[in-house]
Amino acid sequence: MILYIAEKPSLGRAIADVLPKPHKKGDGFITAANGDCVSWCIGHLLEQAEPDAYDDAFKSWKLEHLPIVPQTWKLMPKTKTRSQLTVLRKLVKQASAIINAGDPDREGQLLVDEVIVYLGVKGDKLNQVQRLLISDLNPQAVKRALGQLRSNREFIPLSTSALARSRADWLYGMNMTRAYTIQGRKVGYQGVLSVGRVQTPLLGLVVRRDDEIANFKPKSFYEVLAHLVTDQQQTFTAKWQPSEACQPYMDEDGRVLAKGLAENVVARINGKPAQVTKIEAKDKRQNPPLPYSLSALQIDAAKRFGLSAKEVLDTCQSLYERHKLITYPRSDSRYLPKEQHALAPKVLDAVLKGATALVDGCEAPNAKLKSKAWDDSKVDAHHAIIPTEKVANLSSLSSNEAKLYQHVARQYLAQFYPAYIYAETAVEVTIAGGSFTTKARQDKSLGWKQLYKRLATVNQASSNSSSTSSDDDNDDTVQSLPPLVKGQILQCERGELLDKMTQAPKNFTDATLLGAMTGISRYVTNSDIKKILKETDGLGTEATRAGIIELLFKRGYLVRQGKSILATPVGVGLIRSLPESATTPDMTALWENSLDAISQKRLKYDAFMQPLLSQLDNLITQASSQLPSALQGVASSAPKRSFKKPYKKKTKAKS
């Protein structure tokens, strides 16, 4: 008997649907006509043991116990799902072969692997376990996946990476939470002070941003516009570019701070002749935006629809599991395997039948085109989120489901349109010895952009995200220009002084906080660490980011005011009580980089864990030597929680 162990019941049912019928349904499993069996986990069936499982003395929270470091790690069955573990125990003994059908990511890999090992599978039976990777729950896609089984041993590094993450989070979260909660009581704070290697640096980003805004002192700066006219009475404007001689009157961002200097420029150019001294006209191409990863979709949906990261994740899970309209949503990839291009005609057909409004007024997509999204070198266990071959019935979807399905579908459609081509003209005009510049853009061929014209019209208030536009799209100097030639003489009708104020940084929103998590290298303070990180290195994973943000709200560390996300007094007090290394993203960004290296076989498990243990010793010593005085007089704003279990292992969404 072959036993398929899926991550969730919904995935298990999808596998069973393509196995020989009739089926016999049991309690927690389905048996096919050929005797093969499908069962499932319900998220994590096992969790890291609490400290008191290692020593009864750890039931009491005492500084002298810290750091608690298990010599032999223990996993415990989760109480609520213990019965399903019992079901799997029987089936594993009966099975002649086992297939790991966890979700296609590092947590999904570990989730099933740890059950297989916990249930005592050893020797050849363990070595012969196979891996089934499913990213689309429709029957035809599941059948294809069953024809592409791989050895589970190929995924040992991925599983090891997840195991290292799980243990490191336990060590850091459990010990730091106990240390600061104990110290917090000494200054009168009665709540649990939860510290985590991802949640705390994320809170630190918000606290520091709030501080920047509170301490911001606005200053005036000045710009000059020249209003120009041709002999044919055609008008346009150009902006003054200060010369080297103006540097003493400018700030580090190139803004002129001396009003008198700008006023002098206005006076000098009023009514004066101007000459076109430079014209550069170029045809430019902009390729289609890549399909979505979860974070890219969450950021875009927050900007366009005001949806939180959790709302997007929950909606995508429904579109994937319940409606089977999109592929696996917890993906960090924006690329597709080349072989998937062969399915394009069927996927396009489904999209055009189910969401015809997406191509209203547009040319038809060309299934033969192959954008840069198809790149095997950038695809591992999972690929970008795209529509499936199932035709959507939009009227049967919720408002958010319909919005996100169409958003994913539009991004996929874009891969089958040519590049957007436009002519860009940059003009330099000299007036009374000063340089003034402007730009103009003219569409030559909309290509994929035609898909987004209607979206832009419907949602004028939202600026195009980086996933669907270039930075140039938001350049406020781009305007229509009359025909111009180099050397042409113009007239400056008047100069205009623009009196502006520097703006404080903006509060974080769901979109910008997710953006910070996915490109954390921008916020890393240590230059040596910054060099190691890639621009795409982030805090947390696609599967956990939404949950981490929501956790900070639940614990009373963050609060929403409209779209803005602010730190509460408790959140501020916690960050100001912790050492800087615990509140900046440097350490945890380096962790994520190392975990990725483990999954790629570039780093060993011990090489990651040993430095962590040394670092933890230092952090606990530091916590013991000083009181969190910033929390004195601060009342807990989170629901009361037991001191027994302040740290909970992150689990994946149940179905």
C-alpha positions in Angstrom: 0.0 0.0 0.0 1.3 3.5 -0.9 0.5 6.1 1.7 0.2 9.7 0.7 0.6 12.1 3.6 -0.8 15.5 2.7 -0.4 18.7 4.7 -4.1 19.4 5.0 -7.4 17.6 4.4 -8.1 19.7 1.3 -4.9 18.6 -0.4 -5.5 15.0 0.7 -8.9 15.1 -1.0 -7.4 16.6 -4.2 -4.9 13.7 -4.4 -7.6 11.1 -3.6 -9.8 12.5 -6.4 -7.4 11.3 -9.1 -6.8 7.9 -7.6 -8.8 4.8 -8.8 -12.4 4.8 -7.7 -14.5 3.8 -5.8 -13.1 5.3 -2.6 -13.7 4.2 0.9 -13.6 7.0 3.4 -12.3 6.3 6.9 -11.8 8.5 9.9 -8.9 10.7 8.8 -8.0 8.9 5.6 -9.4 7.8 2.1 -8.6 4.4 0.6 -8.6 4.1 -3.2 -9.9 1.1 -5.2 -6.3 -0.1 -5.7 -5.6 -0.2 -2.0 -3.5 3.0 -1.9 -4.3 5.4 0.9 -4.4 9.2 1.4 -4.2 10.7 4.8 -3.2 14.1 6.1 -1.8 16.3 8.8 -3.9 19.3 10.0 -1.2 21.8 10.0 1.6 20.9 12.5 0.6 17.7 14.4 3.8 18.1 16.5 5.2 21.1 18.3 8.4 21.9 20.2 8.0 20.7 23.8 7.7 23.3 26.6 10.7 23.9 28.9 9.1 21.9 31.7 9.1 18.8 29.5 12.9 18.9 29.9 12.9 19.7 33.6 10.0 20.2 36.1 12.0 23.1 37.6 11.4 25.1 34.4 7.7 25.5 35.3 8.8 28.4 37.4 10.3 31.4 35.6 13.7 32.2 37.1 16.6 34.1 35.6 19.1 31.5 37.0 17.5 28.9 34.7 18.4 30.9 31.5 19.3 30.2 28.8 17.4 27.0 28.6 19.0 24.9 25.9 17.7 21.3 25.3 20.5 18.7 24.8 18.1 16.4 23.0 15.2 18.1 21.4 11.6 16.8 22.0 8.5 17.1 19.9 5.1 16.7 21.5 1.8 15.8 19.8 -0.6 18.7 19.7 -3.6 18.0 22.0 -6.3 19.1 19.5 -5.0 16.9 16.7 -3.6 13.9 18.6 -6.3 11.6 17.1 -5.0 12.3 13.6 -1.5 11.4 14.6 -2.9 8.1 15.9 -4.5 7.5 12.5 -1.2 8.1 10.7 0.7 5.9 13.1 -1.4 2.9 12.1 -1.3 3.7 8.4 2.5 4.2 8.4 3.0 0.7 9.8 0.8 -0.8 7.1 2.3 1.2 4.2 5.0 -0.4 1.9 5.8 3.1 0.5 5.3 6.6 1.8 4.9 9.9 -0.2 5.4 13.3 1.4 2.7 15.6 0.0 3.4 18.6 2.2 3.0 22.1 0.8 5.9 23.1 -1.6 7.9 25.2 0.9 10.3 24.6 3.8 7.6 24.5 6.5 5.5 22.1 4.4 8.5 19.9 3.9 9.4 19.7 7.6 5.8 19.3 8.7 5.4 15.9 7.1 9.0 14.9 7.5 8.9 15.3 11.3 5.7 13.2 11.5 7.4 10.4 9.4 10.5 10.4 11.7 8.4 10.7 14.9 6.3 7.7 13.9 9.5 5.6 13.7 10.0 5.2 10.0 13.7 4.0 9.5 16.1 2.4 7.1 15.2 1.6 3.5 11.6 2.6 4.1 12.7 6.1 5.1 15.3 6.3 2.3 12.7 5.4 -0.3 10.1 8.1 0.8 9.1 10.1 -2.3 8.1 13.8 -2.6 5.0 15.0 -4.3 4.9 18.7 -5.1 1.4 20.1 -5.8 0.8 23.8 -6.5 -2.6 23.5 -8.2 -5.5 21.5 -6.7 -7.3 20.9 -10.0 -7.4 17.2 -11.1 -5.4 17.6 -14.3 -2.6 19.4 -12.4 -2.6 16.8 -9.6 -2.2 14.0 -12.2 0.7 15.8 -13.7 2.4 16.2 -10.3 1.9 12.5 -9.6 3.8 11.7 -12.8 6.8 13.8 -11.5 7.5 12.3 -8.1 11.0 13.0 -6.7 13.1 11.4 -4.0 12.3 13.0 -0.6 16.1 12.8 0.1 16.6 15.7 -2.4 14.7 17.9 0.1 16.7 17.1 3.2 18.5 20.5 3.1 15.1 22.2 2.9 13.8 20.2 5.8 17.0 20.9 7.8 16.6 24.6 7.1 13.1 24.5 8.5 14.2 22.5 11.5 17.0 25.0 12.2 14.5 27.9 12.0 12.1 26.1 14.4 14.7 25.4 17.0 16.4 28.8 16.8 13.0 30.5 17.1 12.3 28.4 20.2 15.6 29.1 21.8 15.5 32.9 21.1 11.8 33.4 21.8 11.4 31.3 24.9 14.6 32.5 26.6 14.3 36.2 25.7 10.5 36.3 26.6 11.2 34.7 30.0 14.1 37.0 30.7 12.3 40.3 29.9 9.0 39.2 31.5 10.8 38.4 34.7 12.7 41.8 34.6 9.5 43.6 33.6 7.7 42.4 36.8 10.5 44.1 38.9 9.5 47.5 37.4 5.7 46.8 37.8 4.8 45.6 34.3 2.4 42.7 34.8 2.1 41.4 31.3 4.1 38.9 29.3 6.8 40.6 27.3 6.9 38.5 24.2 10.2 38.8 22.3 10.8 37.1 18.9 13.6 37.2 16.4 11.2 38.5 13.6 8.4 40.2 15.5 10.6 42.3 17.7 12.8 43.8 14.9 9.6 44.5 12.9 8.2 46.3 15.9 11.5 48.2 16.1 11.0 49.5 12.6 7.7 51.0 13.5 8.9 52.5 16.8 11.9 54.1 15.0 9.7 55.4 12.2 7.3 56.9 14.8 10.2 58.6 16.5 11.5 60.0 13.2 8.1 61.6 12.6 7.7 62.9 16.2 11.2 64.5 16.1 11.0 65.8 12.5 11.6 69.5 12.0 10.3 70.7 8.7 12.4 73.2 6.7 11.6 75.3 3.7 13.2 74.8 0.3 12.7 76.5 -3.0 12.3 75.5 -6.7 12.0 77.7 -9.8 9.8 77.0 -12.8 10.3 78.7 -16.2 7.1 79.2 -18.2 8.2 79.1 -21.8 6.5 79.9 -25.1 7.5 79.2 -28.7 7.0 81.5 -31.7 3.8 79.5 -32.4 2.5 80.4 -28.9 2.9 76.9 -27.7 3.7 76.7 -24.0 5.5 74.3 -21.6 7.5 74.6 -18.3 11.0 73.6 -17.3 12.5 73.3 -13.9 15.7 75.1 -12.7 18.8 72.9 -12.1 21.1 74.7 -9.6 24.7 74.9 -10.6 27.8 74.0 -8.6 28.0 77.6 -7.4 24.7 77.0 -5.5 26.0 74.1 -3.4 26.6 76.2 -0.3 22.9 77.1 -0.2 21.7 73.5 -0.7 21.1 70.5 1.6 22.4 67.0 1.0 19.4 66.1 -1.1 20.1 68.9 -3.6 17.3 71.2 -2.4 17.9 75.0 -2.4 17.4 76.4 1.2 18.1 80.1 0.4 14.9 81.9 -0.7 16.9 84.9 -1.9 18.9 82.7 -4.3 15.7 81.3 -5.9 14.1 84.8 -6.0 17.2 86.1 -7.8 16.8 83.4 -10.4 13.1 84.3 -11.0 14.0 88.0 -11.4 16.8 87.1 -13.9 14.7 84.9 -16.2 11.5 87.0 -16.3 10.8 88.0 -19.9 14.2 86.8 -21.1 15.0 84.8 -24.3 15.7 81.1 -23.8 17.6 78.7 -26.0 17.1 74.9 -26.5 20.6 73.7 -25.8 20.0 69.9 -25.7 17.4 67.4 -26.9 17.7 63.7 -26.3 14.9 61.5 -27.8 15.0 57.8 -27.1 12.7 54.9 -27.7 12.4 52.9 -24.5 11.0 49.4 -23.8 9.4 48.2 -20.6 8.8 44.4 -20.3 5.7 43.0 -18.7 5.6 42.9 -14.8 6.4 39.5 -13.4 3.6 37.3 -12.0 3.0 37.7 -8.3 4.7 36.2 -5.3 2.6 36.4 -2.1 4.4 39.4 -0.8 4.2 41.3 -4.1 0.5 40.5 -4.2 0.0 41.6 -0.6 1.8 44.9 -1.2 -0.2 45.6 -4.4 -3.5 44.7 -2.8 -2.9 46.9 0.2 -2.2 49.8 -2.1 -5.1 49.2 -4.5 -7.8 47.7 -2.3 -6.8 48.6 1.2 -6.5 44.9 2.2 -4.3 43.8 5.1 -1.6 41.1 4.6 -3.8 38.6 6.5 -6.9 39.4 4.4 -4.9 38.8 1.2 -3.4 35.5 2.5 -6.8 34.2 3.7 -8.5 35.1 0.5 -5.8 33.5 -1.6 -6.0 30.3 0.5 -9.7 30.2 -0.3 -9.1 30.8 -4.0 -6.5 28.0 -3.9 -8.2 25.4 -1.7 -11.9 26.0 -2.0 -12.3 27.4 -5.5 -9.1 25.9 -7.1 -8.8 29.1 -9.2 -5.1 30.0 -8.4 -1.9 28.0 -7.8 -0.2 27.6 -4.4 -0.3 31.1 -2.8 2.4 31.0 -0.2 5.1 31.4 -2.8 8.1 33.6 -2.7 8.8 33.1 -6.4 7.8 35.4 -9.3 9.0 33.0 -12.0 7.5 30.0 -13.8 9.1 26.7 -15.0 9.6 26.6 -18.8 7.5 23.5 -19.1 4.6 25.3 -17.6 4.5 27.5 -20.8 2.9 24.6 -22.7 -0.2 25.0 -20.4 -0.6 28.6 -21.4 -3.3 28.1 -24.0 -5.6 26.3 -21.5 -4.9 28.8 -18.7 -5.5 31.8 -21.0 -8.7 30.2 -22.3 -10.0 29.8 -18.7 -9.2 33.4 -17.9 -10.8 34.8 -21.0 -14.0 32.8 -20.4 -14.2 33.6 -16.7 -13.0 37.2 -16.5 -13.6 38.6 -20.0 -13.6 42.2 -18.6 -9.9 42.0 -18.2 -9.3 42.3 -21.9 -12.2 44.6 -22.8 -10.8 47.1 -25.4 -7.5 45.2 -25.6 -5.8 43.1 -28.3 -6.0 39.3 -27.7 -3.1 37.8 -25.7 -0.6 35.8 -27.8 0.0 32.4 -26.2 3.1 31.9 -28.2 4.9 34.8 -26.5 7.3 33.8 -23.7 8.2 36.6 -21.3 11.2 36.6 -18.9 9.0 35.0 -16.2 9.7 31.5 -17.6 13.1 30.8 -16.0 13.9 27.4 -14.6 17.0 28.8 -12.8 14.7 30.9 -10.6 12.2 28.2 -9.7 12.7 25.7 -6.9 9.9 23.9 -5.0 7.2 26.4 -6.0 6.5 29.0 -8.7 4.7 32.3 -9.0 1.0 32.6 -8.2 -1.0 32.2 -11.4 -4.6 31.3 -12.5 -5.4 27.6 -13.0 -7.1 25.9 -15.9 -10.5 26.2 -14.1 -13.0 28.8 -15.4 -14.0 31.2 -12.7 -17.6 32.1 -11.9 -17.0 35.6 -10.6 -20.5 35.9 -9.3 -20.0 33.0 -6.9 -16.9 34.6 -5.4 -16.8 37.1 -2.5 -15.8 40.7 -3.4 -12.2 40.2 -2.2 -11.9 36.8 -3.9 -13.1 38.3 -7.2 -10.7 41.3 -6.9 -7.7 39.1 -6.1 -8.4 36.5 -8.7 -8.7 39.1 -11.4 -5.5 40.8 -10.1 -3.6 37.5 -10.4 -5.1 36.8 -13.8 -4.3 40.2 -15.2 -0.6 39.8 -14.1 -0.5 36.4 -15.9 -2.2 37.8 -19.0 0.5 40.5 -19.2 3.1 37.8 -20.0 1.4 37.3 -23.4 1.6 40.8 -24.6 4.6 42.6 -26.1 6.7 45.2 -24.3 5.4 48.7 -23.7 7.3 51.0 -26.1 7.4 54.8 -25.6 9.4 57.7 -26.9 11.0 59.8 -24.1 12.4 63.2 -24.9 14.6 65.1 -22.4 15.1 68.8 -23.1 17.5 71.3 -21.6 16.9 75.0 -22.0 19.4 77.7 -21.1 18.0 81.1 -19.7 20.3 83.9 -18.6 23.1 81.3 -18.1 21.0 79.0 -16.0 20.0 75.4 -16.9 16.3 74.3 -16.9 15.1 70.8 -17.8 11.9 68.9 -18.6 10.8 65.6 -20.0 8.1 64.4 -22.3 6.8 60.9 -23.0 4.8 59.7 -25.9 3.2 56.2 -26.1 4.2 54.3 -29.3 2.9 50.9 -28.5 1.0 50.1 -25.3 1.7 46.4 -25.3 0.9 44.9 -21.9 0.1 48.3 -20.5 -3.3 48.2 -22.3 -4.4 45.7 -19.6 -3.8 48.3 -16.9 -5.4 51.3 -18.5 -8.9 50.4 -17.2 -7.5 49.6 -13.7 -5.7 53.0 -13.6 -9.0 54.8 -14.6 -11.0 52.9 -11.9 -8.5 53.5 -9.2 -7.0 56.9 -9.9 -6.2 57.5 -6.3 -3.7 54.6 -6.2 -0.3 55.1 -7.7 1.0 52.2 -9.8 3.0 49.7 -7.7 6.5 48.6 -8.7 5.0 45.4 -9.9 3.0 47.1 -12.7 5.0 50.3 -13.4 8.4 51.8 -13.7 9.6 54.7 -11.5 9.2 56.9 -14.5 5.5 56.5 -14.5 5.3 58.7 -11.4 7.7 61.4 -12.6 5.7 64.6 -12.2 8.1 66.4 -14.7 6.8 64.3 -17.6 4.5 66.5 -19.8 3.5 67.1 -23.4 6.0 69.2 -25.4 5.6 71.2 -28.6 8.0 70.3 -31.5 11.5 71.6 -30.5 14.9 71.6 -32.2 18.3 72.2 -30.8 19.3 75.9 -30.9 15.7 77.0 -31.1 15.0 80.4 -29.4 12.1 80.6 -27.0 10.8 83.2 -24.7 10.5 82.9 -20.9 7.2 84.6 -20.2 7.9 84.5 -16.4 9.6 82.6 -13.7 7.7 81.1 -10.8 9.0 80.6 -7.3 7.7 77.4 -5.6 7.9 77.6 -1.8 7.9 74.0 -0.5 8.4 72.3 2.9 10.3 69.1 3.6 8.0 66.3 4.6 8.3 64.0 7.6 8.6 60.3 6.8 5.2 58.6 6.5 3.8 56.2 9.0 4.1 52.6 8.0 1.0 51.0 6.3 0.3 47.4 5.6 1.9 47.9 2.1 5.0 49.7 3.3 5.6 47.4 6.3 5.4 44.3 4.0 7.7 46.1 1.6 10.1 46.6 4.5 9.9 42.9 5.4 10.6 41.7 1.9 13.5 44.1 1.2 15.0 44.3 4.7 18.5 45.1 3.6 17.5 48.8 3.3 16.9 48.9 7.0 20.0 47.0 8.1 22.5 49.2 10.0 25.6 47.1 10.0 27.5 47.7 6.7 29.2 44.3 6.9 25.9 42.5 7.2 24.4 44.7 4.5 27.1 43.5 2.0 26.1 39.9 2.7 22.4 40.3 2.1 20.7 40.4 -1.2 18.1 43.0 -2.0 15.5 40.3 -1.9 16.5 38.9 1.6 13.6 39.5 4.0 12.2 39.2 7.5 10.2 36.0 7.9 8.8 34.0 5.0 5.9 34.4 2.6 3.9 32.0 4.8 4.5 33.8 8.1 4.7 37.6 7.4 1.0 38.3 7.6 0.7 36.3 10.8 3.7 38.2 12.4 2.1 41.6 11.7 -1.2 40.4 13.1 0.5 39.0 16.2 1.9 42.4 17.0 -1.6 43.8 17.0 -3.0 41.0 19.1 -0.2 41.4 21.7 -1.0 45.1 22.0 2.3 46.3 20.5 0.8 47.9 17.4 -2.4 49.8 16.6 -4.1 51.0 13.4 -5.2 54.6 12.8 -6.8 54.6 9.5 -4.2 53.1 7.1 -1.4 54.1 9.4 0.3 51.5 11.7 1.7 53.0 15.0 3.4 51.5 18.0 1.6 51.5 21.4 3.2 52.7 24.7 3.8 49.0 25.5 5.5 48.4 22.1 7.6 51.6 22.5 8.6 50.6 26.1 9.6 47.1 25.0 11.8 48.3 22.2 13.5 50.9 24.5 14.2 48.2 27.1 15.8 45.7 24.7 19.4 45.8 23.4 19.7 47.3 20.0 20.7 44.0 18.4 17.3 42.6 19.4 15.3 45.5 17.9 17.1 46.0 14.5 16.7 43.6 11.6 20.4 42.9 11.2 20.6 39.7 13.2 17.4 38.1 11.9 18.1 39.1 8.3 21.4 37.4 8.7 19.5 34.4 10.1 17.2 34.2 7.1 20.3 34.4 4.8 21.9 31.5 6.7 18.6 29.4 6.6 18.5 29.9 2.9 22.1 28.8 2.7 21.3 25.6 4.6 18.5 24.9 2.1 20.9 25.3 -0.7 23.5 23.1 0.9 25.9 26.0 1.3 25.9 25.9 5.1 25.7 23.2 7.8 23.1 23.1 10.6 25.8 23.3 13.3 27.5 26.3 11.7 24.2 28.1 12.1 23.3 27.0 15.6 26.6 27.3 17.5 27.1 31.1 17.0 23.4 31.5 17.9 24.0 29.8 21.3 26.9 32.1 22.1 24.9 35.1 21.1 22.0 34.0 23.3 24.3 33.7 26.3 25.4 37.3 25.9 21.8 38.5 25.4 20.5 36.8 28.6 23.5 38.1 30.6 22.6 41.6 29.3 18.9 41.2 30.2 19.8 40.1 33.7 22.1 43.0 34.4 19.6 45.8 33.8 15.9 46.6 34.4 13.5 47.6 31.6 12.9 51.0 33.1 11.1 52.2 29.9 8.2 50.0 30.9 7.8 51.5 34.4 4.3 52.8 34.8 3.1 51.4 31.4 0.0 49.3 31.6 -0.3 46.1 29.6 -2.6 46.6 26.6 -2.8 43.0 25.5 -5.2 40.3 26.8 -4.0 38.7 30.0 -2.0 35.5 29.2 -0.6 32.8 31.3 3.1 33.0 32.2 3.3 29.3 31.6 3.2 29.4 27.8 4.2 32.8 26.4 5.8 31.4 23.3 3.8 29.5 20.7 5.4 27.8 17.7 4.2 29.4 14.5 1.9 27.0 12.6 0.5 27.1 9.2 -3.2 27.8 8.5 -5.5 25.0 9.0 -8.1 23.9 6.5 
